[in-house]
Amino acid sequence: MKDMDDQIPRTLPIQSATFTNPINAEIRRAAATGIYDIRGGGAKRRVPHFDDLLFLGASVSRYPLEGYRERCDTSVTLGTRFAKKPIQLDIPVTIAGMSFGALSGPAKEALGRGASEAGTSTTTGDGGMTPEERGHSTKLVYQYLPSRYGMNPNDLRKADAIEIVIGQGAKPGGGGMLLGQKISDRVAEMRTLPKGIDQRSACRHPDWTGPDDLEIKILELREITDWQVPIYVKVGATRPYYDTALAVKAGADVVVMDGMQGGTAATQDVFIEHVGLPTLSCIRPAVQALQDLGVHREVQLIISGGIRTGADVAKAMALGADAVAIGTAALVALGDNDPKWETEYQQMGTTTGAYDDWHEGKDPAGITTQDPDLAARLNPVDAGRRLRNYLKVMTLEAQTIARACGHNHLHNLEPEDLCALTMEAAAMARVPLAGTTWYPGKEGF
Amino acid sequence: MQTYDLEANGLRGLNSALQAQSAATNQTSWEVVNPKGSHAIAVGLDAPIEVTVKGSTGYYCGGMNQQATVMVEGSVGPGVAENMMSGQVVVNGDASQYAGATGHGGLLVIKGNASSRCGISMKGINIVVHGNIGHMSAFMAQAGNLVVCGDAGDALGDSLYEARLFVRGSVKSLGADCIEKDMRPEHLEILKDLLDRAGCDAKPEEFKRYGSARQLYNFDVDNAAAY
């Protein structure tokens, strides 16, 4: 009998598609600790993204530009609506807001160096403006955040633009928390709080609520800065059509729309993965709002959240954006999640590419830390050069695509240049499914 | 005395003129007539000048003030003296929401009542309210002193950091992590100085002091119900 049993085919172990190993591990972790998981970065789940779009390129009905001879311009001007001094950038890829506190001093300096060398802007974050950051950034956008940590009129007037932050793609509707282990003496002083305590960043502004108030707040900021600099309004992607329209109504010069793949310094994983819209899905509604109000290109649109390559830049611009912003990708260019730190990642129970406990301040790359020994690992000159190189490669890639589509400026890219590989991407980007003339929701079929 | 008719000449002209004053100016005294509830009056000033507003204002009067003294002979809308760095803002009437929000320094005096969220997220400013204050005042207040000669509404000092709160009247309720604390001699000195500067004849001994219990300074899951 035993021999016969051995010959009976066995049912293979089947892993649940619902209770996967990562889900079960998280259940066990929650059961052991009683607290949700906090991490940095943006959504890691697979969502429709720019990879689901393709450019069509030139054909019989379109002729291309010569790749190494015919000019393809990349400049962009931001803030042409009301500001006396709009920002002129050489490339349409900007650096998103990241705070000194979340990032080390050398990391902020490197961002300024790299962005300046590439001819673009960088952005402050919660905690205010540092002299090093201002000194190394030829174009610096000053974030005006709910916490108002470090906010003062002198720095406001030193800025080349002001970005009123209403939300982030990683956590629309949420505030933030800089944990005590990252609160050095300097960070504590800048934020007027004791060293070592968790510093809560509020989820909404303390002195205004709603779009009517926002209009008055923008008026105040313009009066304080003599209407000199552009005022951006940044929102996490949730209701892109209405948020864009309301920002325009409130008087914004520039709307920044941040999708759920956009990173954060520290937020609950459940928030990052389950709140907000994919970047791809928010561009067309935002552009539609600008077009309906007759201000597309007069009010510029910056898209952020998961921008990695020149192809992503070109696709965002083809869908109607004026520029993009990068955060996570910029940190990777500086050296974040570099394989050379694999041994230390493994000691922390993670691995290259997956390290996201930025809030703990133990970053072996010296970027998301306030530990002076770790921070000293990052050479800001070398890291700045890497960022510059990366920005230039992204620009070259976008130009390559634009020329192939026959455009002499990145802004001339258009939805007609694109098709989609999936139904979802076709619906979100409102471009035809590859090989068809149809996308979900298109009328006339 | 420089007199500026806001209705006739517009907001930009006023703020531009006031912001152009330096420490050496001899145009130290300004009067703004016909404010008629306009927003952002006398914002971003940075000189030791005196500005008297002859009437009531809208939002953000005296916002981000440095050095200047702004006196309002009426009531003010939301966010008076928001993010003030130094100087003084005095309101003869009442103040709407968020008075002195996020202020880093200087003195804000409200001779009437202040609405909700007075002193929200204050970072070093001193605020003296002769009357009452509304709910959620001093929410997440980080530093500075809030003096209330009347009563305080619900949830005073919710999620308070290091700001000191002094209330003479009743407190409807305290917010999370806000407790009554001992009034020590140094606090009576602070109070006396602020009351004198605010033109208030209340006695420091009549006040109670409130501050942070510091139990929510670092996240602890066992405190989750308090958040």
Chai-1 contact restraints between the chains, C-beta under 6 A:
chainA,res_idxA,chainB,res_idxB,connection_type,confidence,min_distance_angstrom,max_distance_angstrom,comment,restraint_id
A,G34,B,V221,contact,1.0,0.0,6.0,A-B,restraint_1
A,I35,B,V221,contact,1.0,0.0,6.0,A-B,restraint_2
A,R148,B,T102,contact,1.0,0.0,6.0,A-B,restraint_3
A,M151,B,N83,contact,1.0,0.0,6.0,A-B,restraint_4
A,N152,B,M85,contact,1.0,0.0,6.0,A-B,restraint_5
A,P153,B,G44,contact,1.0,0.0,6.0,A-B,restraint_6
A,P153,B,M64,contact,1.0,0.0,6.0,A-B,restraint_7
A,G180,B,N218,contact,1.0,0.0,6.0,A-B,restraint_8
A,T192,B,K123,contact,1.0,0.0,6.0,A-B,restraint_9
A,T192,B,Q142,contact,1.0,0.0,6.0,A-B,restraint_10
A,T192,B,A143,contact,1.0,0.0,6.0,A-B,restraint_11
A,L193,B,Q142,contact,1.0,0.0,6.0,A-B,restraint_12
A,L193,B,Y161,contact,1.0,0.0,6.0,A-B,restraint_13
A,I197,B,Y217,contact,1.0,0.0,6.0,A-B,restraint_14
A,D198,B,N218,contact,1.0,0.0,6.0,A-B,restraint_15
A,D198,B,F219,contact,1.0,0.0,6.0,A-B,restraint_16
A,P206,B,A101,contact,1.0,0.0,6.0,A-B,restraint_17
A,P206,B,T102,contact,1.0,0.0,6.0,A-B,restraint_18
A,P206,B,I120,contact,1.0,0.0,6.0,A-B,restraint_19
A,P206,B,S121,contact,1.0,0.0,6.0,A-B,restraint_20
A,D207,B,G79,contact,1.0,0.0,6.0,A-B,restraint_21
A,D207,B,E82,contact,1.0,0.0,6.0,A-B,restraint_22
A,D207,B,Y98,contact,1.0,0.0,6.0,A-B,restraint_23
A,D207,B,A101,contact,1.0,0.0,6.0,A-B,restraint_24
A,I216,B,H39,contact,1.0,0.0,6.0,A-B,restraint_25
A,I216,B,Y59,contact,1.0,0.0,6.0,A-B,restraint_26
A,L219,B,H39,contact,1.0,0.0,6.0,A-B,restraint_27
A,L219,B,A40,contact,1.0,0.0,6.0,A-B,restraint_28
A,E220,B,A40,contact,1.0,0.0,6.0,A-B,restraint_29
A,E220,B,V43,contact,1.0,0.0,6.0,A-B,restraint_30
A,E220,B,Y60,contact,1.0,0.0,6.0,A-B,restraint_31
A,E220,B,G63,contact,1.0,0.0,6.0,A-B,restraint_32
A,E223,B,N15,contact,1.0,0.0,6.0,A-B,restraint_33
A,E223,B,A40,contact,1.0,0.0,6.0,A-B,restraint_34
A,E223,B,V43,contact,1.0,0.0,6.0,A-B,restraint_35
A,I224,B,V43,contact,1.0,0.0,6.0,A-B,restraint_36
A,I224,B,G44,contact,1.0,0.0,6.0,A-B,restraint_37
A,I224,B,M64,contact,1.0,0.0,6.0,A-B,restraint_38
